[in-house]
């Protein structure tokens, strides 16, 4: 904890700031040298300060290119006295996003790594391989530090596996949410070594699907270093991730101890493993892995999982076909009844989904979105009860009017079989898609089928006896318990993300969809009870009453989405940029200029809750799109424009800003190249963070440039985005673009804009920006900085 308190005491550690490049680096070096002095003779410790410069393209956030200059990495190698040919890497990052102390993201991981380095250095047991500790100084700049290390550092060549320590929340248990690619021996290492396991291939497949707008250094080591690894992250309390509330006192000592125990054990295991030296030989297939209530991890090859899945599905299909086709005289009758039950189950699911999503859209349209953000139970009372009531209603109506004189036991039996068939089809399809998460379907086919076979006699008896219910519940125990455990983990991760997912996504629709899916899963083998019990009236009335009361309360606005509670804040995120813009024509003349504070609410509610406190932020100052300029002529720090609707952006007029260290942009040369192409060379100097936006005009094309691998990568929408950052000292940035055009354009070939972002120091906040932020209510987290935007045409 001492390490953590001291790192966060430095304050926000933005790349390029003295806090990040000097104070944090000096603190890390002091601690490493103190550890080195106390190390035993069994080890040798080497320390290196790396300051790389480089460039790469990445398909994250719609695709963009990154350029970094003179950023800082602190690298420590702990190896046996005689040296080691192979190494395992442990990675954390000590930089933070602006305006946050970054305790969980990611100072706590660096504190854990320092303690592990200290423990290993004092041990008299020699290691077989080296352990390299990378204290990465530029992860928040979209993974630049790890790229500089893995592509340029001489020690990188010896790395055979890595562990990446990250955060998507504050404290709690650290979840293994990515492994590989392939290399099942790494998962096995975690299974054997981790003392407090928490891992899920479901989390891996959700994360790698891209539906969470985040990424980690895992991607860089995998794609640029071609090294396999394990990605861990704290996921609890994501409400305060990347905010001023991410302080060291909010991270429990238990969380730090738990993470330290796990990571130390895994690193020791890998550093003494024979497999590390030949890791490339063990690259075969993926692994299905999941922890069982945090007690232990089950892991097995995905190939084996595929076989088990298909066998389970085949057994279920055999059971069902045998049952439906016997006796032969009633086969057609049985099939008709079964198909009807199957169809009714699917219809009930579709009706439930449509009904609940309609409620969610209505809630969003009337401006009551995120009412459950601080009060999670509201989502269960609103969408959970609606889902359950709709399911019961459809089947109650079917039972009353469609199955008037049909035997109840027969109906219970046939609807159980219909659910079993749905799960068996899902199991076969998801396995065919190659998803390891299909193991969940296996649980939902195997255990209910076993339960059915155990109590098949009771199924045909009149009435639902206590014995029948008890044995039925016992058979369903495993899949239900695991599903509840998994659902809670998913909600814990996703609910806070809805507060930072932009204004394009309707968070109520997403959460309502989740709740409906979980309701359908959990009710799938209880639909048959609707047909077995005499009456569902009381249940329906109760569920409907809870839903109606909750709906009225939500519509009245009683559940305020955000909270400024000191012990458990759930703030609304707002980003403000005091911007001065200048638009130049082909001859270099300024044709338009303005200045204002550009305001972005980071969730679907926009600024609606803030307007009563700051009345001038209203519909009269909506942000217009400058159609002729790339990215609407706005100074995006990252290409996340697709996540935001401009109708939910505001541009409040404000005085022009004059940074003390302004940007300098000049054209060095314009050369005619072969094949009708023109090369434009530029020089830029400015603050540590800049964004470059490029839009070739109609008829011309950007064919190559000096960035990344030379092939320009367009962002969503067709414009090109370059994220630039530098450390403390950096020479001016030189780059060139090559454009092809079949003929001369009177309006030029390309529009090029550059924005300078002032994230720290005396230029960060103008008096006007500071005064506006002071007026924001206590339940907001407002992150503000100054920036300039210049557009040129060539």
NUBABA-177716 format. One record per residue (C-alpha): residue number from 1; x, y, z. Coordinates in steps of 0.001 Angstrom, whole numbers, plus 500000, padded with zeros to 6 digits. Layout:
N
REC  pos      px      py      pz
REC  NUM       X       Y       Z
...
//
This chain:
794
REC  pos      px      py      pz
REC    1  500000  500000  500000
REC    2  502914  502366  500661
REC    3  503977  502159  497017
REC    4  500412  502854  495872
REC    5  499937  505866  498174
REC    6  503221  507387  497048
REC    7  502566  506963  493308
REC    8  499057  508452  493517
REC    9  500312  511306  495747
REC   10  502205  512602  492685
REC   11  498797  513444  491172
REC   12  497599  512969  487584
REC   13  500425  511537  485457
REC   14  499712  512485  481862
REC   15  502320  511626  479222
REC   16  504637  514596  478686
REC   17  503968  516096  482128
REC   18  506765  516498  484709
REC   19  504628  514346  487066
REC   20  504790  511417  484656
REC   21  508173  511859  483015
REC   22  510191  513001  486079
REC   23  508463  512520  489448
REC   24  506933  509081  488805
REC   25  510067  507846  487006
REC   26  512343  509084  489816
REC   27  510134  507458  492446
REC   28  510181  504104  490614
REC   29  513979  504273  490196
REC   30  514480  505037  493917
REC   31  512370  502035  494934
REC   32  514045  499711  492396
REC   33  517522  500742  493582
REC   34  516493  500168  497210
REC   35  515267  496687  496241
REC   36  518487  496042  494317
REC   37  520585  496889  497390
REC   38  518725  494287  499473
REC   39  518647  491519  496827
REC   40  520394  488184  497445
REC   41  523325  486814  495483
REC   42  521026  484378  493668
REC   43  519898  487122  491292
REC   44  521174  489874  489049
REC   45  519072  493046  488576
REC   46  519442  495334  485540
REC   47  517553  498615  485094
REC   48  517001  500568  481902
REC   49  515204  503801  481084
REC   50  513845  503530  477549
REC   51  512675  506578  475594
REC   52  511359  505221  472286
REC   53  509992  507013  469215
REC   54  507782  505133  466766
REC   55  504532  504830  464862
REC   56  501880  502186  464190
REC   57  498309  501790  462960
REC   58  495606  500044  464956
REC   59  492029  499006  464140
REC   60  490716  500145  467542
REC   61  487961  502841  467748
REC   62  487247  502620  464046
REC   63  490917  502617  463019
REC   64  493636  505247  463401
REC   65  497405  505757  463369
REC   66  499583  506578  466367
REC   67  502897  508448  466520
REC   68  504966  508849  469684
REC   69  508269  510583  470410
REC   70  510548  510238  473431
REC   71  507987  508626  475756
REC   72  509321  506896  478896
REC   73  509462  503248  479983
REC   74  511214  501970  483124
REC   75  512394  498395  482541
REC   76  513826  496030  485183
REC   77  515277  492596  484511
REC   78  515616  490096  487337
REC   79  517592  487038  486214
REC   80  519803  484261  487582
REC   81  523449  485249  488333
REC   82  524644  483562  485121
REC   83  522006  485264  482988
REC   84  519031  483742  481154
REC   85  518165  483266  477520
REC   86  514370  483383  477983
REC   87  512103  485713  479951
REC   88  508549  486266  481129
REC   89  507268  489864  481061
REC   90  505097  491540  483700
REC   91  503515  494807  482499
REC   92  501812  497693  484313
REC   93  501528  501379  483389
REC   94  502237  504313  485669
REC   95  500742  507046  483463
REC   96  497108  508098  483996
REC   97  494451  509897  481995
REC   98  494240  513667  482669
REC   99  492572  514899  485859
REC  100  492669  511591  487762
REC  101  495165  510122  490260
REC  102  494774  506739  488508
REC  103  495041  504539  491616
REC  104  493370  501481  490089
REC  105  494327  502338  486520
REC  106  497069  501451  486937
REC  107  499164  502594  489940
REC  108  498003  499641  492055
REC  109  499395  497191  489485
REC  110  502755  498982  489519
REC  111  502701  498867  493334
REC  112  502007  495106  493194
REC  113  504860  494657  490691
REC  114  507311  496556  492921
REC  115  506358  494304  495851
REC  116  506755  491171  493687
REC  117  510158  492405  492481
REC  118  511116  492970  496126
REC  119  509937  489462  497161
REC  120  511702  487692  494281
REC  121  514915  489712  494735
REC  122  515116  488757  498427
REC  123  514503  485072  497711
REC  124  517509  482751  497848
REC  125  515881  480409  495273
REC  126  517401  481056  491843
REC  127  515003  481336  488908
REC  128  515423  479324  485728
REC  129  514390  482237  483443
REC  130  514464  486021  483661
REC  131  511497  488093  484812
REC  132  511241  491466  483051
REC  133  509150  494118  484812
REC  134  507965  496846  482431
REC  135  506745  499993  484179
REC  136  505127  501404  481093
REC  137  504888  505206  480852
REC  138  502426  505645  477966
REC  139  499527  503163  478002
REC  140  496733  505715  478248
REC  141  498035  507220  475003
REC  142  496469  504201  473335
REC  143  499146  501594  474020
REC  144  502223  503533  472857
REC  145  504589  502521  475691
REC  146  504127  498789  475108
REC  147  504635  499248  471354
REC  148  507886  501162  471960
REC  149  509107  498387  474248
REC  150  508128  495254  472324
REC  151  509270  496573  468918
REC  152  512468  498392  469957
REC  153  513948  497224  473264
REC  154  516777  494665  473071
REC  155  515341  492661  475999
REC  156  512039  492187  474114
REC  157  513606  489463  471941
REC  158  513937  487142  474958
REC  159  510273  487349  476038
REC  160  508303  484123  475593
REC  161  505139  485012  477578
REC  162  503662  487990  479430
REC  163  501213  488953  482165
REC  164  499421  492270  481688
REC  165  497967  493987  484766
REC  166  495072  496329  483962
REC  167  491884  497842  485380
REC  168  488339  498504  484223
REC  169  487176  499221  487757
REC  170  488464  499997  491220
REC  171  489637  497063  493311
REC  172  487759  493848  493919
REC  173  488957  490630  492315
REC  174  491175  490711  489252
REC  175  489551  488882  486344
REC  176  491484  486935  483706
REC  177  489589  488136  480638
REC  178  492052  487323  477831
REC  179  494637  484595  477294
REC  180  496682  483249  474396
REC  181  496379  483475  471499
REC  182  496260  479663  471702
REC  183  499088  478387  474013
REC  184  496888  476359  476406
REC  185  499901  475784  478679
REC  186  499582  479417  479848
REC  187  496021  478891  481066
REC  188  497229  475702  482722
REC  189  499938  477742  484484
REC  190  497223  480058  485865
REC  191  495076  477062  486911
REC  192  497964  475472  488809
REC  193  499535  478612  490300
REC  194  496760  481158  491037
REC  195  495734  481054  494690
REC  196  492473  483002  494237
REC  197  491292  482231  490689
REC  198  488776  484409  488821
REC  199  488756  483731  485088
REC  200  486266  483361  482272
REC  201  486464  482539  478583
REC  202  483047  484261  478348
REC  203  484694  487551  479375
REC  204  487401  486904  476761
REC  205  484873  486421  473963
REC  206  482808  489452  475043
REC  207  485927  491665  475190
REC  208  487385  490431  471898
REC  209  484041  490956  470136
REC  210  484709  494718  470367
REC  211  481415  495641  472066
REC  212  483342  497163  474990
REC  213  485029  500403  473815
REC  214  488392  499568  475434
REC  215  491681  497844  474725
REC  216  494857  496890  476575
REC  217  498577  496310  475994
REC  218  497670  492637  475472
REC  219  496809  493551  471863
REC  220  500245  495113  471240
REC  221  502215  492149  472632
REC  222  500007  489743  470673
REC  223  499926  491613  467332
REC  224  503337  493304  467213
REC  225  505429  491054  469485
REC  226  503692  487762  468579
REC  227  503993  486749  472248
REC  228  501253  484854  474153
REC  229  500020  486152  477485
REC  230  497432  486565  480226
REC  231  495380  489756  480630
REC  232  494052  490545  484127
REC  233  491924  493488  485239
REC  234  490166  494762  488345
REC  235  486472  495087  487377
REC  236  484647  496160  490542
REC  237  483119  499650  490813
REC  238  483785  500856  487278
REC  239  481699  503956  488077
REC  240  484810  505821  489249
REC  241  487309  504398  486746
REC  242  489092  507290  484945
REC  243  487685  509895  487359
REC  244  489055  512050  490190
REC  245  487594  509502  492642
REC  246  490041  506765  491606
REC  247  492098  507271  494757
REC  248  494262  504830  496706
REC  249  492012  504798  499795
REC  250  489210  503193  497737
REC  251  491290  500100  496971
REC  252  491053  497603  499799
REC  253  494245  496040  501139
REC  254  492597  492649  500559
REC  255  492414  493379  496816
REC  256  496099  494316  496680
REC  257  497091  491232  498694
REC  258  494968  488948  496558
REC  259  496399  490316  493287
REC  260  499940  490084  494683
REC  261  499466  486462  495774
REC  262  498127  485474  492359
REC  263  500636  487301  490170
REC  264  503680  486356  492267
REC  265  502655  482685  492126
REC  266  502085  482782  488336
REC  267  505362  484621  487630
REC  268  507324  482162  489806
REC  269  505649  479252  488064
REC  270  506460  480625  484593
REC  271  510024  481636  485517
REC  272  510753  478047  486580
REC  273  508808  476325  483781
REC  274  510526  474272  481086
REC  275  507692  475174  478713
REC  276  508585  478881  478737
REC  277  511792  478292  476771
REC  278  509876  476498  474005
REC  279  506556  478314  474238
REC  280  506163  478391  470435
REC  281  506111  474569  470400
REC  282  503040  474526  472660
REC  283  500952  476785  470441
REC  284  498084  474490  469569
REC  285  494419  475370  469857
REC  286  492385  477418  472283
REC  287  491202  476605  475793
REC  288  487813  476608  477466
REC  289  488345  478007  480971
REC  290  486108  479265  483767
REC  291  486326  479503  487524
REC  292  483771  477792  489746
REC  293  482618  480412  492280
REC  294  486230  481585  492674
REC  295  487235  478260  494237
REC  296  489093  476668  491317
REC  297  489363  476893  487530
REC  298  488188  474283  485070
REC  299  490238  474358  481867
REC  300  490338  471958  478953
REC  301  491282  472140  475253
REC  302  488637  473709  473014
REC  303  488922  470657  470732
REC  304  487853  468426  473615
REC  305  485093  470910  474421
REC  306  483804  470669  470832
REC  307  483634  466865  471087
REC  308  481862  466996  474485
REC  309  479419  469628  473161
REC  310  478488  467625  470064
REC  311  478115  464390  472063
REC  312  475869  466173  474617
REC  313  473732  467674  471834
REC  314  473544  464295  470042
REC  315  472412  462500  473226
REC  316  469698  465133  473759
REC  317  468527  464858  470137
REC  318  468450  461024  470438
REC  319  466471  461213  473669
REC  320  463951  463633  472158
REC  321  463546  461789  468863
REC  322  463140  458442  470640
REC  323  460507  459921  472921
REC  324  458557  461729  470207
REC  325  458519  458826  467758
REC  326  457316  456240  470329
REC  327  454829  454710  470013
REC  328  454779  454896  466210
REC  329  450989  455174  466124
REC  330  451169  458532  467985
REC  331  454386  459874  466352
REC  332  452605  462457  464149
REC  333  450417  463591  467060
REC  334  453467  463870  469376
REC  335  455458  465811  466756
REC  336  452603  468275  466228
REC  337  452281  468909  469948
REC  338  456048  469240  470305
REC  339  456412  471691  467392
REC  340  453547  473751  468840
REC  341  455229  473891  472283
REC  342  458568  474734  470640
REC  343  456936  477523  468610
REC  344  455030  478874  471633
REC  345  458255  479031  473679
REC  346  459978  481031  470916
REC  347  456915  483280  470472
REC  348  456869  483977  474235
REC  349  460549  484989  474052
REC  350  459995  487289  471054
REC  351  456940  488903  472718
REC  352  458921  489423  475929
REC  353  461881  490966  474090
REC  354  459654  493309  472039
REC  355  457596  494375  475089
REC  356  460548  495064  477372
REC  357  462587  496841  474668
REC  358  459527  499002  473886
REC  359  459425  500030  477569
REC  360  463193  500766  477432
REC  361  462804  502929  474292
REC  362  459855  504785  475905
REC  363  461953  505450  479039
REC  364  464798  506772  476836
REC  365  462496  508990  474735
REC  366  460912  510684  477781
REC  367  464386  511492  479153
REC  368  464495  509041  482084
REC  369  467426  506988  480822
REC  370  469910  505514  483353
REC  371  467459  505731  486285
REC  372  469067  502457  487478
REC  373  472663  503735  487235
REC  374  472898  504482  490967
REC  375  469984  502229  492031
REC  376  470621  498917  490272
REC  377  467528  497243  491783
REC  378  465382  499639  489668
REC  379  466419  497798  486474
REC  380  465368  494463  488000
REC  381  462018  495852  489249
REC  382  461349  497586  485923
REC  383  462650  495275  483196
REC  384  462971  492003  485149
REC  385  459367  491987  486355
REC  386  458097  493049  482901
REC  387  460036  490183  481285
REC  388  458816  487582  483800
REC  389  455189  488826  483641
REC  390  455123  488788  479826
REC  391  456540  485232  479706
REC  392  453987  483960  482211
REC  393  451147  485854  480496
REC  394  451783  484353  477033
REC  395  451864  480808  478408
REC  396  448866  481380  480712
REC  397  446815  482592  477726
REC  398  448002  479571  475696
REC  399  447070  477208  478524
REC  400  443608  478742  478960
REC  401  442518  479094  475330
REC  402  444724  476769  473284
REC  403  445228  473840  475664
REC  404  441795  473853  477315
REC  405  441340  470106  477814
REC  406  444925  468839  477530
REC  407  446447  466896  480439
REC  408  448626  469196  482625
REC  409  451366  466612  483132
REC  410  451565  466045  479382
REC  411  451934  469799  478825
REC  412  454610  470141  481520
REC  413  456514  467277  479917
REC  414  456260  468593  476356
REC  415  457326  472156  477323
REC  416  460322  470794  479216
REC  417  461300  468911  476049
REC  418  460809  472066  473946
REC  419  463266  473956  476177
REC  420  465700  471052  475981
REC  421  465464  471144  472169
REC  422  466106  474921  472063
REC  423  469206  474557  474253
REC  424  470444  471576  472191
REC  425  470102  473562  468935
REC  426  471860  476555  470561
REC  427  474642  474240  471773
REC  428  475197  472798  468282
REC  429  475104  476245  466612
REC  430  477407  478032  469076
REC  431  479869  475122  468947
REC  432  479754  475276  465132
REC  433  480602  479011  465350
REC  434  483769  478050  467242
REC  435  482864  479903  470449
REC  436  484323  478439  473647
REC  437  481380  479927  475598
REC  438  479284  477019  474263
REC  439  480169  475190  477503
REC  440  477295  477162  479129
REC  441  474831  475502  476731
REC  442  476357  472123  477617
REC  443  475485  472755  481282
REC  444  471936  473715  480262
REC  445  471489  470508  478237
REC  446  473342  467916  480335
REC  447  472050  468698  483850
REC  448  468351  469190  482981
REC  449  468437  465996  480878
REC  450  469929  464100  483828
REC  451  467278  465604  486126
REC  452  464517  464556  483711
REC  453  465814  460993  483480
REC  454  466023  460795  487293
REC  455  462425  461917  487866
REC  456  460666  460857  484647
REC  457  458120  458840  486672
REC  458  457170  461851  488811
REC  459  456684  463893  485608
REC  460  453776  461681  484571
REC  461  452104  461635  487989
REC  462  449194  463900  488833
REC  463  450142  467091  490675
REC  464  453524  468655  491500
REC  465  454667  466873  494661
REC  466  457282  468274  497072
REC  467  459580  465365  496177
REC  468  459239  466180  492474
REC  469  460018  469897  493005
REC  470  462983  469137  495285
REC  471  464553  466642  492870
REC  472  463861  468931  489931
REC  473  465547  471888  491679
REC  474  468491  469680  492639
REC  475  469001  468664  489015
REC  476  468923  472305  487907
REC  477  471187  473538  490705
REC  478  474512  473568  488825
REC  479  473471  475473  485654
REC  480  471335  477924  487648
REC  481  474046  478656  490209
REC  482  476693  479144  487523
REC  483  474387  481351  485440
REC  484  473610  483587  488427
REC  485  477337  483883  489202
REC  486  478170  484709  485575
REC  487  475267  487170  485247
REC  488  476424  489095  488290
REC  489  479960  489359  486846
REC  490  478588  490601  483502
REC  491  476343  493192  485193
REC  492  479193  494338  487420
REC  493  481287  495031  484319
REC  494  478602  496417  482002
REC  495  476432  498655  484192
REC  496  479197  501255  484807
REC  497  480243  501093  481118
REC  498  476783  502410  480169
REC  499  477772  505703  481827
REC  500  480680  506204  479432
REC  501  479520  504610  476187
REC  502  478595  507794  474325
REC  503  475290  509343  473260
REC  504  474605  506992  470322
REC  505  473839  503875  472405
REC  506  470575  503695  474374
REC  507  471797  502272  477708
REC  508  468292  501276  478806
REC  509  467836  499198  475656
REC  510  471188  497465  476239
REC  511  470476  496703  479905
REC  512  466860  495698  479221
REC  513  468137  493344  476496
REC  514  470563  491765  478976
REC  515  467843  491318  481581
REC  516  465455  489757  479044
REC  517  468112  487303  477846
REC  518  468968  486297  481423
REC  519  465239  485998  482286
REC  520  464698  483749  479252
REC  521  467682  481580  480211
REC  522  466695  481264  483870
REC  523  463021  480610  483056
REC  524  463635  478146  480223
REC  525  463094  475033  482383
REC  526  460412  476629  484533
REC  527  457990  477497  481725
REC  528  456603  473961  482167
REC  529  455568  474843  485754
REC  530  453098  477371  484316
REC  531  451285  474367  482838
REC  532  451744  472199  485957
REC  533  450393  474680  488541
REC  534  446701  475407  488814
REC  535  446785  479195  488760
REC  536  449296  481945  487866
REC  537  446953  484846  488664
REC  538  448616  485921  491936
REC  539  452099  485761  490426
REC  540  450997  487831  487398
REC  541  449241  490447  489547
REC  542  452279  490782  491851
REC  543  454775  491117  488967
REC  544  452551  493580  487096
REC  545  451992  495684  490215
REC  546  455755  495910  490898
REC  547  456380  496820  487238
REC  548  453647  499504  487092
REC  549  454696  501124  490392
REC  550  458382  501147  489315
REC  551  457448  502554  485880
REC  552  455440  505391  487470
REC  553  458289  506188  489862
REC  554  460871  506126  487034
REC  555  458694  508377  484838
REC  556  458282  510807  487757
REC  557  462072  511160  487962
REC  558  462357  510006  491573
REC  559  465403  507829  490752
REC  560  468126  510342  489942
REC  561  470780  508586  487819
REC  562  473926  509981  489452
REC  563  475323  510167  492954
REC  564  477855  512344  494772
REC  565  477878  510074  497822
REC  566  481376  510476  499281
REC  567  481749  506773  500080
REC  568  480343  505451  496806
REC  569  480142  508155  494101
REC  570  478541  507392  490732
REC  571  479259  510573  488806
REC  572  478121  511755  485412
REC  573  481116  512271  483107
REC  574  481374  515540  481183
REC  575  484274  516580  478958
REC  576  484899  520261  478235
REC  577  487433  521702  475776
REC  578  488022  525458  475556
REC  579  488736  525618  471834
REC  580  489976  528290  469449
REC  581  489454  527333  465787
REC  582  490843  528804  462586
REC  583  489817  527627  459096
REC  584  492209  528576  456245
REC  585  491574  528506  452481
REC  586  493850  527278  449669
REC  587  495840  530533  449796
REC  588  496406  530427  453548
REC  589  493851  533136  454400
REC  590  491708  532696  457521
REC  591  488146  532405  456176
REC  592  486505  531608  459503
REC  593  487512  531620  463143
REC  594  485664  531145  466398
REC  595  486216  530290  470017
REC  596  484109  528414  472502
REC  597  483863  525711  475135
REC  598  482973  522425  473428
REC  599  480957  520276  475842
REC  600  480375  516521  475614
REC  601  478200  514569  478016
REC  602  479631  511065  477952
REC  603  476324  509217  478204
REC  604  472925  509119  476509
REC  605  471440  511817  478776
REC  606  473716  514486  477325
REC  607  473482  517664  479426
REC  608  469775  517507  480299
REC  609  470408  517117  484045
REC  610  473052  519878  484074
REC  611  471071  522609  482255
REC  612  469082  523610  485399
REC  613  472433  524299  487129
REC  614  474107  525968  484116
REC  615  471199  527445  482058
REC  616  473388  528737  479206
REC  617  474156  525126  478162
REC  618  470885  524631  476264
REC  619  469578  523819  472798
REC  620  470527  527256  471431
REC  621  474230  526290  471455
REC  622  474114  522864  469774
REC  623  477367  522068  467973
REC  624  477088  522482  464191
REC  625  479056  520146  461899
REC  626  481530  521911  459607
REC  627  480820  519663  456631
REC  628  483895  520713  454632
REC  629  486299  519816  457457
REC  630  487427  516324  458565
REC  631  485662  515074  461727
REC  632  483161  517970  461471
REC  633  485899  520495  462272
REC  634  485980  519469  465936
REC  635  489122  518777  468027
REC  636  488563  515092  468872
REC  637  491426  513719  471000
REC  638  490504  510211  469716
REC  639  488331  509187  466731
REC  640  485263  508450  468864
REC  641  482958  510685  466802
REC  642  480818  507642  465892
REC  643  479892  507235  469587
REC  644  478409  510747  469841
REC  645  475528  512556  468217
REC  646  476310  516199  467480
REC  647  472821  517089  468692
REC  648  474151  516041  472107
REC  649  477255  518263  471847
REC  650  477268  521905  472898
REC  651  479523  524811  471832
REC  652  479316  527687  474289
REC  653  480883  530904  472908
REC  654  483962  531955  474904
REC  655  486953  534302  474450
REC  656  489865  533217  472268
REC  657  492684  531402  474055
REC  658  496381  532159  473597
REC  659  498488  529220  474850
REC  660  501954  530123  476120
REC  661  503388  527267  474058
REC  662  501366  527468  470834
REC  663  501490  524981  468007
REC  664  503856  525664  465059
REC  665  502822  524103  461766
REC  666  504639  524598  458488
REC  667  504912  523057  455039
REC  668  508526  522083  454345
REC  669  508148  521064  450699
REC  670  505795  520101  447915
REC  671  507285  517638  445407
REC  672  505850  516219  442203
REC  673  506355  512456  442211
REC  674  505873  509845  439462
REC  675  502374  508566  438567
REC  676  500612  511932  439050
REC  677  501299  512046  442762
REC  678  502313  514924  445021
REC  679  504328  514602  448223
REC  680  503669  517210  450907
REC  681  506181  517381  453782
REC  682  505340  519046  457095
REC  683  506937  520079  460375
REC  684  504916  520397  463598
REC  685  505914  521350  467105
REC  686  503541  521849  469991
REC  687  502268  520372  473269
REC  688  502595  516716  474265
REC  689  499236  515729  472745
REC  690  498103  516596  469233
REC  691  495572  515163  466794
REC  692  496019  515250  463019
REC  693  493001  514879  460721
REC  694  493306  514317  456962
REC  695  490580  514367  454305
REC  696  491543  513886  450633
REC  697  489188  515870  448367
REC  698  486923  514151  445857
REC  699  489009  512786  442977
REC  700  492253  512597  444968
REC  701  493473  509772  447202
REC  702  495994  509408  450021
REC  703  498272  506688  448625
REC  704  501103  506503  451170
REC  705  502604  508404  454101
REC  706  505584  508320  456475
REC  707  503495  506970  459379
REC  708  502844  503412  460607
REC  709  503843  500852  457997
REC  710  503369  503391  455181
REC  711  499803  502292  454335
REC  712  497257  504914  455432
REC  713  494416  503526  457588
REC  714  491114  505399  457283
REC  715  488800  505853  460265
REC  716  485051  505201  460206
REC  717  483611  507800  457853
REC  718  486623  507864  455543
REC  719  488796  510595  457119
REC  720  492266  509769  458481
REC  721  493173  510285  462142
REC  722  496661  510429  463674
REC  723  497161  510502  467455
REC  724  500467  512179  468377
REC  725  502212  512425  471731
REC  726  505667  513132  473072
REC  727  507551  512962  476358
REC  728  509385  515848  478009
REC  729  511723  516848  475220
REC  730  511039  516053  471608
REC  731  512356  517390  468324
REC  732  509770  518832  465906
REC  733  507584  516196  464286
REC  734  508321  515636  460595
REC  735  505978  513663  458371
REC  736  504896  513528  454751
REC  737  501778  512539  452805
REC  738  501626  511395  449206
REC  739  498433  512075  447273
REC  740  497391  511057  443784
REC  741  495024  513103  441647
REC  742  494286  512668  437936
REC  743  493941  516410  437283
REC  744  494389  519794  438894
REC  745  491759  520720  441487
REC  746  490725  524341  441816
REC  747  489689  523679  445434
REC  748  492894  521787  446352
REC  749  493711  518108  446858
REC  750  493459  517669  450611
REC  751  492159  519280  453814
REC  752  494470  518815  456759
REC  753  493646  519902  460307
REC  754  495705  519783  463485
REC  755  494521  520156  467068
REC  756  496793  520862  470039
REC  757  495571  519598  473430
REC  758  496856  521126  476690
REC  759  496290  518450  479346
REC  760  498443  519899  482132
REC  761  500407  522946  483196
REC  762  499582  526617  482921
REC  763  497834  526272  479545
REC  764  495405  523564  480691
REC  765  492463  525610  481975
REC  766  491480  529127  480961
REC  767  489781  531302  483613
REC  768  486483  530915  481717
REC  769  486778  527115  481585
REC  770  487686  526952  485262
REC  771  484756  529192  486234
REC  772  482298  527100  484195
REC  773  483537  523823  485687
REC  774  483151  525257  489199
REC  775  479424  525701  488527
REC  776  478878  522060  487647
REC  777  476945  520077  490299
REC  778  478794  517800  492734
REC  779  477446  514617  491076
REC  780  479436  515304  487904
REC  781  483038  514511  487049
REC  782  484049  517249  484643
REC  783  487367  516840  482851
REC  784  488493  519999  481089
REC  785  491407  521278  479033
REC  786  492225  523880  476404
REC  787  492934  523197  472760
REC  788  493413  524890  469401
REC  789  492233  523668  465998
REC  790  493664  524790  462639
REC  791  492396  523658  459230
REC  792  494467  524061  456042
REC  793  493788  523237  452406
REC  794  496583  522180  449995
//
